């Protein structure tokens, strides 16, 4: 089985559908955040930790597809061990 990795992953977190995703309707958070990474798993993991989902905070290891992608070495979910730069615009 072949795996493909993105060269760049960009997650638009300017408005986050925090309930009833992906189609809604649901609660929309105005977070004004953009996440960009060369590591698609780390980007997804950062999004999970950055926002509130269904009124709760989650860790990447609690999300099955992120754990599986990390296990398959498609990227890293251990964002606490990665350098993350935040830019406010």
N, C-alpha and C positions, 0 to 999 in steps of 0.2 A: 504494500500500500504506500502510495506517495503522499507526502505532506507538503503543503505549500505555505510559505510564510510571507506575510506582507512586508514590504520595505518600510512602510510607515503606516501607523494606525492613528487616526484622529477621531476622538470622541467629542461631539458637541454637547457639552453639559451646560449650555447657556439656559436651557429650559429642560428640566428633568421630569419625566412622567414617573412619579414615585409609587403609584398604585395603578392596578388594572392595565399594566403594559402587556404587550407593546401597542395595542390599539386604543386603549382608553374607552370611554372617558375616565379620567382619574385625577388625582391631585398632582398639580404641576408646581414644581419648585423652580424659582428663578435663581439659579446658582451662578450664572455668568462665568462659567468655567469651561475651558477647552483643555483636553488631555491629549497629548501627542507623545508617541513613543515608537521606537524601532522594534519594540517587543510587544506584540499584540496581546499576549497574556497579561503582561504587566500593566498595560493600558486598561484592560478590562478589570483587573484586580484593583487598580487605583480608583476606577469609577465606583466599584462596589464599596470601597472604604470611604470614599469622599462624600457620598450622599446618603440620605435616609431613605429606606425602602419600606413601605408599609408601616411607617412610624418607628422603624428600628434601624439600628446600625448593624452591619454585617461585616464579617471578615472574609477575604477571598476563599479561604479553606472551607467555608460553609456553602460555597456555590459549586455544584457538581461539575459543570462544564469547565470551570477554571481549574479545579483540582485535576480533572482528567487531562486537560491541555498541558498542565505543569508536569504531570506524570509521564506524558508522551514526549516531554522535552521540546514542546513547541514554544515555550517561553517560561517566564518565572512569575510565580504568584507571591513570592516572599518580598513584597515591596519594602518591608522594613529594612531590608539589606541592600536596597538600591538607592542611588542618588536621585532625588526628585527635586527639580527646580520649579518653583512657583513664580509666575509672573502676573502681576496685576496690571490690567489695562483700563 
